[in-house]
Amino acid sequence: MTGPVNIQAEQSGLDIRIEVNPNAYHGDRSNPQFYIARFRDATAIPVRGDVVTVIQPDDDPTADFVSTAVVDDIDHERRLIMLHVDWKGFHDVQPNRKPVTDRSLTVNFYRGAVLVSA
């Protein structure tokens, strides 16, 4: 086989990033991890049960402050995402790779070698 083969990656839950603001607290004593995000705060619309990456907005372009959350529910009418956020799991993540913007990979087969480029 020769020539490029395009592989489209499916959107998985952890590929979805949702901005959260810990100062805009929506929980209570019975569910302190509860948070409501808007569709516009997400890179894509998740489905109920997805584990997503949550990110705290920051002006520092060198590191992201991230954690994970589970999608409890989606309100399509009000365009809201209900999350169960792991607030204690937030940590700094240094960007260490070039972002893939079109979510596709090109795989070339050349003389027995596989060349992958994003």
Biopython code that builds the backbone (N, CA, C, O; Angstrom):
import numpy as np
from Bio.PDB.StructureBuilder import StructureBuilder

atoms = [
    (1, "MET", "N", (0.849, -1.171, 0.000)),
    (1, "MET", "CA", (0.000, 0.000, 0.000)),
    (1, "MET", "C", (0.896, 1.235, 0.000)),
    (1, "MET", "O", (1.841, 1.319, 0.784)),
    (2, "THR", "N", (0.608, 2.170, -0.856)),
    (2, "THR", "CA", (1.367, 3.420, -0.900)),
    (2, "THR", "C", (0.417, 4.591, -0.860)),
    (2, "THR", "O", (-0.773, 4.450, -1.141)),
    (3, "GLY", "N", (0.948, 5.754, -0.508)),
    (3, "GLY", "CA", (0.137, 6.956, -0.459)),
    (3, "GLY", "C", (-0.435, 7.203, 0.921)),
    (3, "GLY", "O", (-0.375, 6.334, 1.791)),
    (4, "PRO", "N", (-0.992, 8.395, 1.122)),
    (4, "PRO", "CA", (-1.519, 8.742, 2.445)),
    (4, "PRO", "C", (-2.867, 8.100, 2.721)),
    (4, "PRO", "O", (-3.683, 7.917, 1.818)),
    (5, "VAL", "N", (-3.083, 7.764, 3.975)),
    (5, "VAL", "CA", (-4.361, 7.262, 4.454)),
    (5, "VAL", "C", (-4.806, 8.193, 5.567)),
    (5, "VAL", "O", (-4.084, 8.356, 6.551)),
    (6, "ASN", "N", (-5.963, 8.804, 5.442)),
    (6, "ASN", "CA", (-6.460, 9.715, 6.469)),
    (6, "ASN", "C", (-7.314, 8.954, 7.463)),
    (6, "ASN", "O", (-8.192, 8.181, 7.080)),
    (7, "ILE", "N", (-7.051, 9.177, 8.741)),
    (7, "ILE", "CA", (-7.805, 8.547, 9.811)),
    (7, "ILE", "C", (-8.468, 9.658, 10.613)),
    (7, "ILE", "O", (-7.785, 10.522, 11.162)),
    (8, "GLN", "N", (-9.788, 9.641, 10.682)),
    (8, "GLN", "CA", (-10.515, 10.630, 11.478)),
    (8, "GLN", "C", (-10.672, 10.098, 12.896)),
    (8, "GLN", "O", (-11.179, 8.994, 13.096)),
    (9, "ALA", "N", (-10.246, 10.867, 13.863)),
    (9, "ALA", "CA", (-10.401, 10.471, 15.261)),
    (9, "ALA", "C", (-11.805, 10.805, 15.730)),
    (9, "ALA", "O", (-12.312, 11.894, 15.460)),
    (10, "GLU", "N", (-12.434, 9.873, 16.431)),
    (10, "GLU", "CA", (-13.733, 10.164, 17.027)),
    (10, "GLU", "C", (-13.526, 11.020, 18.263)),
    (10, "GLU", "O", (-12.501, 10.912, 18.936)),
    (11, "GLN", "N", (-14.487, 11.862, 18.558)),
    (11, "GLN", "CA", (-14.415, 12.722, 19.743)),
    (11, "GLN", "C", (-14.679, 11.868, 20.961)),
    (11, "GLN", "O", (-15.776, 11.332, 21.117)),
    (12, "SER", "N", (-13.696, 11.733, 21.822)),
    (12, "SER", "CA", (-13.922, 10.998, 23.061)),
    (12, "SER", "C", (-14.082, 11.997, 24.192)),
    (12, "SER", "O", (-13.736, 13.169, 24.046)),
    (13, "GLY", "N", (-14.602, 11.536, 25.313)),
    (13, "GLY", "CA", (-14.879, 12.426, 26.429)),
    (13, "GLY", "C", (-13.672, 13.215, 26.886)),
    (13, "GLY", "O", (-13.782, 14.421, 27.110)),
    (14, "LEU", "N", (-12.503, 12.565, 27.035)),
    (14, "LEU", "CA", (-11.328, 13.280, 27.543)),
    (14, "LEU", "C", (-10.772, 14.268, 26.525)),
    (14, "LEU", "O", (-9.988, 15.146, 26.888)),
    (15, "ASP", "N", (-11.163, 14.141, 25.252)),
    (15, "ASP", "CA", (-10.761, 15.126, 24.255)),
    (15, "ASP", "C", (-11.565, 16.411, 24.390)),
    (15, "ASP", "O", (-11.157, 17.454, 23.881)),
    (16, "ILE", "N", (-12.695, 16.345, 25.068)),
    (16, "ILE", "CA", (-13.543, 17.521, 25.249)),
    (16, "ILE", "C", (-13.035, 18.311, 26.438)),
    (16, "ILE", "O", (-12.864, 17.765, 27.528)),
    (17, "ARG", "N", (-12.795, 19.596, 26.229)),
    (17, "ARG", "CA", (-12.325, 20.484, 27.291)),
    (17, "ARG", "C", (-13.436, 21.477, 27.621)),
    (17, "ARG", "O", (-14.043, 22.076, 26.734)),
    (18, "ILE", "N", (-13.684, 21.633, 28.914)),
    (18, "ILE", "CA", (-14.731, 22.539, 29.369)),
    (18, "ILE", "C", (-14.121, 23.497, 30.384)),
    (18, "ILE", "O", (-13.497, 23.073, 31.356)),
    (19, "GLU", "N", (-14.306, 24.793, 30.147)),
    (19, "GLU", "CA", (-13.813, 25.790, 31.101)),
    (19, "GLU", "C", (-14.742, 25.834, 32.309)),
    (19, "GLU", "O", (-15.965, 25.860, 32.173)),
    (20, "VAL", "N", (-14.130, 25.843, 33.498)),
    (20, "VAL", "CA", (-14.894, 25.969, 34.743)),
    (20, "VAL", "C", (-14.284, 27.088, 35.575)),
    (20, "VAL", "O", (-13.088, 27.363, 35.486)),
    (21, "ASN", "N", (-15.108, 27.717, 36.370)),
    (21, "ASN", "CA", (-14.655, 28.782, 37.253)),
    (21, "ASN", "C", (-14.956, 28.355, 38.692)),
    (21, "ASN", "O", (-16.117, 28.352, 39.102)),
    (22, "PRO", "N", (-13.923, 27.993, 39.464)),
    (22, "PRO", "CA", (-14.180, 27.529, 40.821)),
    (22, "PRO", "C", (-14.812, 28.585, 41.724)),
    (22, "PRO", "O", (-15.351, 28.248, 42.778)),
    (23, "ASN", "N", (-14.755, 29.842, 41.332)),
    (23, "ASN", "CA", (-15.373, 30.908, 42.121)),
    (23, "ASN", "C", (-16.876, 31.002, 41.876)),
    (23, "ASN", "O", (-17.590, 31.627, 42.661)),
    (24, "ALA", "N", (-17.362, 30.395, 40.805)),
    (24, "ALA", "CA", (-18.798, 30.363, 40.508)),
    (24, "ALA", "C", (-19.331, 29.012, 40.968)),
    (24, "ALA", "O", (-19.605, 28.129, 40.155)),
    (25, "TYR", "N", (-19.469, 28.868, 42.251)),
    (25, "TYR", "CA", (-19.796, 27.592, 42.887)),
    (25, "TYR", "C", (-21.290, 27.303, 42.797)),
    (25, "TYR", "O", (-22.113, 28.158, 43.124)),
    (26, "HIS", "N", (-21.643, 26.088, 42.349)),
    (26, "HIS", "CA", (-23.044, 25.712, 42.204)),
    (26, "HIS", "C", (-23.460, 24.570, 43.127)),
    (26, "HIS", "O", (-24.636, 24.208, 43.160)),
    (27, "GLY", "N", (-22.526, 24.000, 43.873)),
    (27, "GLY", "CA", (-22.816, 22.837, 44.700)),
    (27, "GLY", "C", (-23.443, 23.207, 46.037)),
    (27, "GLY", "O", (-23.699, 24.376, 46.327)),
    (28, "ASP", "N", (-23.680, 22.184, 46.836)),
    (28, "ASP", "CA", (-24.145, 22.380, 48.199)),
    (28, "ASP", "C", (-23.452, 21.324, 49.065)),
    (28, "ASP", "O", (-22.593, 20.589, 48.576)),
    (29, "ARG", "N", (-23.814, 21.247, 50.325)),
    (29, "ARG", "CA", (-23.139, 20.302, 51.231)),
    (29, "ARG", "C", (-23.310, 18.857, 50.799)),
    (29, "ARG", "O", (-22.422, 18.035, 51.025)),
    (30, "SER", "N", (-24.439, 18.536, 50.178)),
    (30, "SER", "CA", (-24.672, 17.151, 49.765)),
    (30, "SER", "C", (-23.942, 16.793, 48.463)),
    (30, "SER", "O", (-23.689, 15.617, 48.205)),
    (31, "ASN", "N", (-23.604, 17.790, 47.645)),
    (31, "ASN", "CA", (-22.924, 17.538, 46.372)),
    (31, "ASN", "C", (-21.991, 18.701, 46.043)),
    (31, "ASN", "O", (-22.292, 19.488, 45.145)),
    (32, "PRO", "N", (-20.866, 18.828, 46.749)),
    (32, "PRO", "CA", (-19.985, 19.988, 46.553)),
    (32, "PRO", "C", (-19.259, 19.993, 45.214)),
    (32, "PRO", "O", (-18.710, 21.025, 44.827)),
    (33, "GLN", "N", (-19.238, 18.884, 44.500)),
    (33, "GLN", "CA", (-18.546, 18.838, 43.210)),
    (33, "GLN", "C", (-19.434, 19.281, 42.041)),
    (33, "GLN", "O", (-18.963, 19.338, 40.905)),
    (34, "PHE", "N", (-20.697, 19.592, 42.294)),
    (34, "PHE", "CA", (-21.640, 19.951, 41.235)),
    (34, "PHE", "C", (-21.264, 21.286, 40.607)),
    (34, "PHE", "O", (-20.951, 22.246, 41.310)),
    (35, "TYR", "N", (-21.297, 21.341, 39.275)),
    (35, "TYR", "CA", (-20.987, 22.573, 38.542)),
    (35, "TYR", "C", (-21.818, 22.594, 37.272)),
    (35, "TYR", "O", (-22.024, 21.556, 36.643)),
    (36, "ILE", "N", (-22.297, 23.774, 36.891)),
    (36, "ILE", "CA", (-23.060, 23.940, 35.658)),
    (36, "ILE", "C", (-22.225, 24.776, 34.692)),
    (36, "ILE", "O", (-21.828, 25.898, 35.006)),
    (37, "ALA", "N", (-21.966, 24.215, 33.519)),
    (37, "ALA", "CA", (-21.224, 24.924, 32.465)),
    (37, "ALA", "C", (-22.172, 25.180, 31.298)),
    (37, "ALA", "O", (-23.190, 24.503, 31.149)),
    (38, "ARG", "N", (-21.830, 26.147, 30.488)),
    (38, "ARG", "CA", (-22.607, 26.458, 29.286)),
    (38, "ARG", "C", (-21.988, 25.739, 28.089)),
    (38, "ARG", "O", (-20.799, 25.418, 28.096)),
    (39, "PHE", "N", (-22.792, 25.489, 27.071)),
    (39, "PHE", "CA", (-22.280, 24.870, 25.853)),
    (39, "PHE", "C", (-21.095, 25.659, 25.304)),
    (39, "PHE", "O", (-20.128, 25.068, 24.824)),
    (40, "ARG", "N", (-21.161, 26.985, 25.370)),
    (40, "ARG", "CA", (-20.096, 27.817, 24.804)),
    (40, "ARG", "C", (-18.763, 27.653, 25.544)),
    (40, "ARG", "O", (-17.719, 28.048, 25.023)),
    (41, "ASP", "N", (-18.786, 27.073, 26.756)),
    (41, "ASP", "CA", (-17.561, 26.847, 27.520)),
    (41, "ASP", "C", (-16.871, 25.545, 27.139)),
    (41, "ASP", "O", (-15.788, 25.254, 27.646)),
    (42, "ALA", "N", (-17.477, 24.756, 26.254)),
    (42, "ALA", "CA", (-16.950, 23.442, 25.885)),
    (42, "ALA", "C", (-16.457, 23.436, 24.443)),
    (42, "ALA", "O", (-16.971, 24.164, 23.593)),
    (43, "THR", "N", (-15.443, 22.596, 24.179)),
    (43, "THR", "CA", (-14.935, 22.452, 22.814)),
    (43, "THR", "C", (-15.862, 21.602, 21.957)),
    (43, "THR", "O", (-15.822, 21.677, 20.729)),
    (44, "ALA", "N", (-16.692, 20.798, 22.599)),
    (44, "ALA", "CA", (-17.713, 19.979, 21.923)),
    (44, "ALA", "C", (-18.766, 19.635, 22.977)),
    (44, "ALA", "O", (-18.525, 19.785, 24.175)),
    (45, "ILE", "N", (-19.912, 19.179, 22.532)),
    (45, "ILE", "CA", (-20.976, 18.837, 23.459)),
    (45, "ILE", "C", (-20.811, 17.361, 23.860)),
    (45, "ILE", "O", (-20.908, 16.475, 23.010)),
    (46, "PRO", "N", (-20.564, 17.100, 25.144)),
    (46, "PRO", "CA", (-20.403, 15.712, 25.588)),
    (46, "PRO", "C", (-21.756, 15.036, 25.743)),
    (46, "PRO", "O", (-22.801, 15.647, 25.524)),
    (47, "VAL", "N", (-21.719, 13.770, 26.124)),
    (47, "VAL", "CA", (-22.945, 13.038, 26.440)),
    (47, "VAL", "C", (-22.896, 12.635, 27.906)),
    (47, "VAL", "O", (-21.833, 12.610, 28.528)),
    (48, "ARG", "N", (-24.058, 12.325, 28.437)),
    (48, "ARG", "CA", (-24.152, 11.945, 29.844)),
    (48, "ARG", "C", (-23.253, 10.739, 30.123)),
    (48, "ARG", "O", (-23.265, 9.755, 29.383)),
    (49, "GLY", "N", (-22.477, 10.833, 31.199)),
    (49, "GLY", "CA", (-21.568, 9.757, 31.574)),
    (49, "GLY", "C", (-20.149, 9.939, 31.068)),
    (49, "GLY", "O", (-19.246, 9.237, 31.523)),
    (50, "ASP", "N", (-19.924, 10.871, 30.132)),
    (50, "ASP", "CA", (-18.568, 11.129, 29.637)),
    (50, "ASP", "C", (-17.678, 11.640, 30.760)),
    (50, "ASP", "O", (-18.127, 12.384, 31.632)),
    (51, "VAL", "N", (-16.425, 11.240, 30.731)),
    (51, "VAL", "CA", (-15.400, 11.847, 31.574)),
    (51, "VAL", "C", (-14.703, 12.864, 30.694)),
    (51, "VAL", "O", (-14.143, 12.510, 29.657)),
    (52, "VAL", "N", (-14.734, 14.129, 31.099)),
    (52, "VAL", "CA", (-14.185, 15.219, 30.293)),
    (52, "VAL", "C", (-13.038, 15.898, 31.042)),
    (52, "VAL", "O", (-12.896, 15.750, 32.256)),
    (53, "THR", "N", (-12.233, 16.634, 30.302)),
    (53, "THR", "CA", (-11.178, 17.446, 30.890)),
    (53, "THR", "C", (-11.753, 18.812, 31.209)),
    (53, "THR", "O", (-12.350, 19.456, 30.346)),
    (54, "VAL", "N", (-11.577, 19.258, 32.446)),
    (54, "VAL", "CA", (-12.008, 20.606, 32.821)),
    (54, "VAL", "C", (-10.763, 21.458, 33.018)),
    (54, "VAL", "O", (-9.742, 20.995, 33.526)),
    (55, "ILE", "N", (-10.871, 22.694, 32.611)),
    (55, "ILE", "CA", (-9.737, 23.598, 32.656)),
    (55, "ILE", "C", (-10.165, 24.904, 33.298)),
    (55, "ILE", "O", (-11.235, 25.436, 33.002)),
    (56, "GLN", "N", (-9.323, 25.411, 34.172)),
    (56, "GLN", "CA", (-9.580, 26.709, 34.784)),
    (56, "GLN", "C", (-8.932, 27.762, 33.906)),
    (56, "GLN", "O", (-7.727, 27.695, 33.664)),
    (57, "PRO", "N", (-9.700, 28.742, 33.418)),
    (57, "PRO", "CA", (-9.132, 29.773, 32.559)),
    (57, "PRO", "C", (-8.001, 30.513, 33.271)),
    (57, "PRO", "O", (-8.075, 30.800, 34.466)),
    (58, "ASP", "N", (-6.964, 30.811, 32.509)),
    (58, "ASP", "CA", (-5.801, 31.479, 33.073)),
    (58, "ASP", "C", (-5.169, 32.332, 31.983)),
    (58, "ASP", "O", (-5.235, 31.988, 30.802)),
    (59, "ASP", "N", (-4.566, 33.424, 32.372)),
    (59, "ASP", "CA", (-3.892, 34.282, 31.408)),
    (59, "ASP", "C", (-2.501, 33.772, 31.051)),
    (59, "ASP", "O", (-1.890, 34.268, 30.104)),
    (60, "ASP", "N", (-1.989, 32.788, 31.793)),
    (60, "ASP", "CA", (-0.656, 32.261, 31.562)),
    (60, "ASP", "C", (-0.688, 31.240, 30.418)),
    (60, "ASP", "O", (-1.276, 30.171, 30.579)),
    (61, "PRO", "N", (-0.069, 31.542, 29.261)),
    (61, "PRO", "CA", (-0.122, 30.623, 28.125)),
    (61, "PRO", "C", (0.838, 29.437, 28.258)),
    (61, "PRO", "O", (0.802, 28.535, 27.421)),
    (62, "THR", "N", (1.688, 29.412, 29.278)),
    (62, "THR", "CA", (2.688, 28.352, 29.374)),
    (62, "THR", "C", (2.200, 27.120, 30.110)),
    (62, "THR", "O", (2.818, 26.063, 29.984)),
    (63, "ALA", "N", (1.117, 27.204, 30.876)),
    (63, "ALA", "CA", (0.620, 26.044, 31.613)),
    (63, "ALA", "C", (-0.895, 26.093, 31.711)),
    (63, "ALA", "O", (-1.494, 27.168, 31.740)),
    (64, "ASP", "N", (-1.503, 24.920, 31.762)),
    (64, "ASP", "CA", (-2.944, 24.804, 31.969)),
    (64, "ASP", "C", (-3.185, 24.219, 33.349)),
    (64, "ASP", "O", (-2.416, 23.378, 33.812)),
    (65, "PHE", "N", (-4.241, 24.656, 34.005)),
    (65, "PHE", "CA", (-4.644, 24.139, 35.304)),
    (65, "PHE", "C", (-5.845, 23.247, 35.035)),
    (65, "PHE", "O", (-6.939, 23.755, 34.791)),
    (66, "VAL", "N", (-5.668, 21.914, 35.075)),
    (66, "VAL", "CA", (-6.684, 20.986, 34.602)),
    (66, "VAL", "C", (-7.048, 19.928, 35.632)),
    (66, "VAL", "O", (-6.299, 19.661, 36.572)),
    (67, "SER", "N", (-8.221, 19.333, 35.427)),
    (67, "SER", "CA", (-8.690, 18.194, 36.202)),
    (67, "SER", "C", (-9.679, 17.442, 35.315)),
    (67, "SER", "O", (-9.714, 17.644, 34.102)),
    (68, "THR", "N", (-10.477, 16.578, 35.928)),
    (68, "THR", "CA", (-11.483, 15.839, 35.178)),
    (68, "THR", "C", (-12.854, 16.044, 35.821)),
    (68, "THR", "O", (-12.967, 16.475, 36.968)),
    (69, "ALA", "N", (-13.877, 15.726, 35.055)),
    (69, "ALA", "CA", (-15.257, 15.802, 35.546)),
    (69, "ALA", "C", (-16.079, 14.744, 34.830)),
    (69, "ALA", "O", (-15.744, 14.320, 33.723)),
    (70, "VAL", "N", (-17.150, 14.329, 35.470)),
    (70, "VAL", "CA", (-18.103, 13.398, 34.866)),
    (70, "VAL", "C", (-19.347, 14.195, 34.511)),
    (70, "VAL", "O", (-19.837, 14.989, 35.315)),
    (71, "VAL", "N", (-19.856, 13.981, 33.303)),
    (71, "VAL", "CA", (-21.064, 14.676, 32.862)),
    (71, "VAL", "C", (-22.270, 13.996, 33.503)),
    (71, "VAL", "O", (-22.569, 12.836, 33.221)),
    (72, "ASP", "N", (-22.964, 14.745, 34.379)),
    (72, "ASP", "CA", (-24.157, 14.223, 35.052)),
    (72, "ASP", "C", (-25.392, 14.314, 34.168)),
    (72, "ASP", "O", (-26.212, 13.396, 34.141)),
    (73, "ASP", "N", (-25.523, 15.426, 33.443)),
    (73, "ASP", "CA", (-26.712, 15.626, 32.621)),
    (73, "ASP", "C", (-26.432, 16.724, 31.605)),
    (73, "ASP", "O", (-25.505, 17.517, 31.766)),
    (74, "ILE", "N", (-27.242, 16.757, 30.564)),
    (74, "ILE", "CA", (-27.177, 17.783, 29.520)),
    (74, "ILE", "C", (-28.569, 18.372, 29.362)),
    (74, "ILE", "O", (-29.543, 17.633, 29.218)),
    (75, "ASP", "N", (-28.671, 19.698, 29.388)),
    (75, "ASP", "CA", (-29.942, 20.377, 29.133)),
    (75, "ASP", "C", (-29.803, 21.090, 27.790)),
    (75, "ASP", "O", (-29.288, 22.205, 27.715)),
    (76, "HIS", "N", (-30.278, 20.418, 26.717)),
    (76, "HIS", "CA", (-30.134, 20.977, 25.370)),
    (76, "HIS", "C", (-30.965, 22.240, 25.190)),
    (76, "HIS", "O", (-30.562, 23.150, 24.466)),
    (77, "GLU", "N", (-32.111, 22.300, 25.836)),
    (77, "GLU", "CA", (-32.981, 23.473, 25.698)),
    (77, "GLU", "C", (-32.307, 24.728, 26.254)),
    (77, "GLU", "O", (-32.341, 25.787, 25.627)),
    (78, "ARG", "N", (-31.696, 24.602, 27.433)),
    (78, "ARG", "CA", (-31.025, 25.754, 28.057)),
    (78, "ARG", "C", (-29.543, 25.821, 27.711)),
    (78, "ARG", "O", (-28.851, 26.757, 28.110)),
    (79, "ARG", "N", (-29.051, 24.816, 26.962)),
    (79, "ARG", "CA", (-27.655, 24.748, 26.521)),
    (79, "ARG", "C", (-26.698, 24.702, 27.721)),
    (79, "ARG", "O", (-25.721, 25.449, 27.782)),
    (80, "LEU", "N", (-27.006, 23.798, 28.682)),
    (80, "LEU", "CA", (-26.227, 23.673, 29.905)),
    (80, "LEU", "C", (-25.676, 22.258, 30.052)),
    (80, "LEU", "O", (-26.293, 21.286, 29.616)),
    (81, "ILE", "N", (-24.500, 22.163, 30.678)),
    (81, "ILE", "CA", (-23.847, 20.889, 30.969)),
    (81, "ILE", "C", (-23.676, 20.798, 32.481)),
    (81, "ILE", "O", (-23.020, 21.643, 33.089)),
    (82, "MET", "N", (-24.268, 19.774, 33.082)),
    (82, "MET", "CA", (-24.119, 19.572, 34.520)),
    (82, "MET", "C", (-22.963, 18.605, 34.762)),
    (82, "MET", "O", (-22.930, 17.506, 34.209)),
    (83, "LEU", "N", (-22.020, 19.032, 35.595)),
    (83, "LEU", "CA", (-20.790, 18.274, 35.817)),
    (83, "LEU", "C", (-20.599, 17.915, 37.278)),
    (83, "LEU", "O", (-21.097, 18.592, 38.177)),
    (84, "HIS", "N", (-19.870, 16.840, 37.490)),
    (84, "HIS", "CA", (-19.384, 16.442, 38.811)),
    (84, "HIS", "C", (-17.861, 16.597, 38.717)),
    (84, "HIS", "O", (-17.180, 15.719, 38.187)),
    (85, "VAL", "N", (-17.329, 17.710, 39.230)),
    (85, "VAL", "CA", (-15.924, 18.098, 39.031)),
    (85, "VAL", "C", (-15.046, 17.577, 40.161)),
    (85, "VAL", "O", (-15.419, 17.637, 41.333)),
    (86, "ASP", "N", (-13.879, 17.067, 39.795)),
    (86, "ASP", "CA", (-12.867, 16.668, 40.772)),
    (86, "ASP", "C", (-12.034, 17.908, 41.107)),
    (86, "ASP", "O", (-10.960, 18.104, 40.537)),
    (87, "TRP", "N", (-12.524, 18.744, 42.029)),
    (87, "TRP", "CA", (-11.859, 20.001, 42.371)),
    (87, "TRP", "C", (-10.479, 19.761, 42.965)),
    (87, "TRP", "O", (-9.560, 20.541, 42.712)),
    (88, "LYS", "N", (-10.312, 18.707, 43.745)),
    (88, "LYS", "CA", (-9.014, 18.429, 44.378)),
    (88, "LYS", "C", (-7.991, 17.896, 43.381)),
    (88, "LYS", "O", (-6.794, 17.878, 43.667)),
    (89, "GLY", "N", (-8.455, 17.466, 42.221)),
    (89, "GLY", "CA", (-7.553, 16.896, 41.217)),
    (89, "GLY", "C", (-6.883, 17.914, 40.314)),
    (89, "GLY", "O", (-6.091, 17.531, 39.452)),
    (90, "PHE", "N", (-7.173, 19.198, 40.481)),
    (90, "PHE", "CA", (-6.568, 20.206, 39.611)),
    (90, "PHE", "C", (-5.058, 20.230, 39.777)),
    (90, "PHE", "O", (-4.536, 20.162, 40.890)),
    (91, "HIS", "N", (-4.363, 20.329, 38.641)),
    (91, "HIS", "CA", (-2.905, 20.390, 38.639)),
    (91, "HIS", "C", (-2.438, 21.116, 37.377)),
    (91, "HIS", "O", (-3.179, 21.232, 36.400)),
    (92, "ASP", "N", (-1.197, 21.603, 37.418)),
    (92, "ASP", "CA", (-0.605, 22.277, 36.263)),
    (92, "ASP", "C", (-0.171, 21.253, 35.230)),
    (92, "ASP", "O", (0.405, 20.218, 35.568)),
    (93, "VAL", "N", (-0.450, 21.548, 33.972)),
    (93, "VAL", "CA", (0.000, 20.712, 32.864)),
    (93, "VAL", "C", (0.745, 21.618, 31.893)),
    (93, "VAL", "O", (0.195, 22.594, 31.384)),
    (94, "GLN", "N", (1.990, 21.282, 31.649)),
    (94, "GLN", "CA", (2.796, 22.039, 30.693)),
    (94, "GLN", "C", (2.501, 21.524, 29.286)),
    (94, "GLN", "O", (2.496, 20.312, 29.068)),
    (95, "PRO", "N", (2.256, 22.409, 28.336)),
    (95, "PRO", "CA", (2.042, 21.939, 26.967)),
    (95, "PRO", "C", (3.350, 21.348, 26.439)),
    (95, "PRO", "O", (4.401, 21.986, 26.508)),
    (96, "ASN", "N", (3.276, 20.127, 25.914)),
    (96, "ASN", "CA", (4.484, 19.477, 25.447)),
    (96, "ASN", "C", (4.366, 18.923, 24.037)),
    (96, "ASN", "O", (5.242, 18.189, 23.580)),
    (97, "ARG", "N", (3.296, 19.269, 23.351)),
    (97, "ARG", "CA", (3.153, 18.782, 21.992)),
    (97, "ARG", "C", (2.418, 19.810, 21.155)),
    (97, "ARG", "O", (1.713, 20.677, 21.671)),
    (98, "LYS", "N", (2.600, 19.690, 19.862)),
    (98, "LYS", "CA", (1.924, 20.573, 18.932)),
    (98, "LYS", "C", (0.445, 20.206, 18.871)),
    (98, "LYS", "O", (0.124, 19.034, 18.678)),
    (99, "PRO", "N", (-0.470, 21.167, 19.028)),
    (99, "PRO", "CA", (-1.896, 20.834, 18.984)),
    (99, "PRO", "C", (-2.324, 20.402, 17.584)),
    (99, "PRO", "O", (-1.860, 20.952, 16.584)),
    (100, "VAL", "N", (-3.202, 19.425, 17.525)),
    (100, "VAL", "CA", (-3.776, 18.973, 16.268)),
    (100, "VAL", "C", (-5.123, 19.658, 16.141)),
    (100, "VAL", "O", (-6.035, 19.414, 16.931)),
    (101, "THR", "N", (-5.239, 20.515, 15.142)),
    (101, "THR", "CA", (-6.447, 21.318, 15.050)),
    (101, "THR", "C", (-7.550, 20.674, 14.229)),
    (101, "THR", "O", (-8.730, 20.909, 14.489)),
    (102, "ASP", "N", (-7.183, 19.862, 13.236)),
    (102, "ASP", "CA", (-8.236, 19.302, 12.397)),
    (102, "ASP", "C", (-8.614, 17.882, 12.805)),
    (102, "ASP", "O", (-9.436, 17.251, 12.140)),
    (103, "ARG", "N", (-8.037, 17.376, 13.873)),
    (103, "ARG", "CA", (-8.366, 16.085, 14.459)),
    (103, "ARG", "C", (-8.170, 14.935, 13.486)),
    (103, "ARG", "O", (-8.912, 13.954, 13.531)),
    (104, "SER", "N", (-7.169, 15.043, 12.597)),
    (104, "SER", "CA", (-6.894, 13.949, 11.682)),
    (104, "SER", "C", (-5.402, 13.666, 11.653)),
    (104, "SER", "O", (-4.583, 14.532, 11.959)),
    (105, "LEU", "N", (-5.067, 12.452, 11.284)),
    (105, "LEU", "CA", (-3.684, 12.044, 11.138)),
    (105, "LEU", "C", (-3.472, 11.560, 9.718)),
    (105, "LEU", "O", (-4.388, 11.022, 9.094)),
    (106, "THR", "N", (-2.274, 11.748, 9.210)),
    (106, "THR", "CA", (-1.914, 11.197, 7.921)),
    (106, "THR", "C", (-0.901, 10.097, 8.161)),
    (106, "THR", "O", (0.120, 10.316, 8.813)),
    (107, "VAL", "N", (-1.184, 8.909, 7.633)),
    (107, "VAL", "CA", (-0.293, 7.773, 7.785)),
    (107, "VAL", "C", (0.233, 7.413, 6.401)),
    (107, "VAL", "O", (-0.546, 7.128, 5.491)),
    (108, "ASN", "N", (1.551, 7.427, 6.243)),
    (108, "ASN", "CA", (2.172, 7.047, 4.982)),
    (108, "ASN", "C", (2.951, 5.763, 5.180)),
    (108, "ASN", "O", (3.676, 5.617, 6.163)),
    (109, "PHE", "N", (2.805, 4.829, 4.249)),
    (109, "PHE", "CA", (3.563, 3.591, 4.259)),
    (109, "PHE", "C", (4.642, 3.718, 3.187)),
    (109, "PHE", "O", (4.342, 3.910, 2.008)),
    (110, "TYR", "N", (5.896, 3.608, 3.610)),
    (110, "TYR", "CA", (7.004, 3.792, 2.667)),
    (110, "TYR", "C", (8.075, 2.751, 2.924)),
    (110, "TYR", "O", (8.756, 2.804, 3.948)),
    (111, "ARG", "N", (8.233, 1.814, 2.018)),
    (111, "ARG", "CA", (9.272, 0.778, 2.109)),
    (111, "ARG", "C", (9.286, 0.084, 3.466)),
    (111, "ARG", "O", (10.339, -0.068, 4.086)),
    (112, "GLY", "N", (8.124, -0.330, 3.915)),
    (112, "GLY", "CA", (8.029, -1.054, 5.170)),
    (112, "GLY", "C", (7.969, -0.200, 6.407)),
    (112, "GLY", "O", (7.769, -0.732, 7.499)),
    (113, "ALA", "N", (8.133, 1.103, 6.289)),
    (113, "ALA", "CA", (8.077, 2.007, 7.443)),
    (113, "ALA", "C", (6.730, 2.711, 7.457)),
    (113, "ALA", "O", (6.130, 2.957, 6.410)),
    (114, "VAL", "N", (6.268, 3.027, 8.647)),
    (114, "VAL", "CA", (5.025, 3.768, 8.816)),
    (114, "VAL", "C", (5.387, 5.166, 9.287)),
    (114, "VAL", "O", (6.012, 5.326, 10.336)),
    (115, "LEU", "N", (5.002, 6.176, 8.523)),
    (115, "LEU", "CA", (5.269, 7.568, 8.883)),
    (115, "LEU", "C", (3.955, 8.217, 9.265)),
    (115, "LEU", "O", (3.025, 8.243, 8.460)),
    (116, "VAL", "N", (3.860, 8.738, 10.469)),
    (116, "VAL", "CA", (2.633, 9.367, 10.952)),
    (116, "VAL", "C", (2.902, 10.841, 11.152)),
    (116, "VAL", "O", (3.886, 11.222, 11.786)),
    (117, "SER", "N", (2.024, 11.670, 10.611)),
    (117, "SER", "CA", (2.153, 13.112, 10.800)),
    (117, "SER", "C", (0.799, 13.689, 11.159)),
    (117, "SER", "O", (-0.240, 13.214, 10.700)),
    (118, "ALA", "N", (0.829, 14.720, 11.986)),
    (118, "ALA", "CA", (-0.415, 15.364, 12.405)),
    (118, "ALA", "C", (-0.580, 16.668, 11.682)),
    (118, "ALA", "O", (-1.569, 17.370, 11.892)),
]
sb = StructureBuilder()
sb.init_structure("model")
sb.init_model(0)
sb.init_chain("A")
sb.init_seg("    ")
for serial, (resi, resn, name, xyz) in enumerate(atoms, 1):
    if name == "N":
        sb.init_residue(resn, " ", resi, " ")
    sb.init_atom(name, np.array(xyz, "f"), 0.0, 1.0, " ", f" {name:<3s}", serial, name[0])
structure = sb.get_structure()
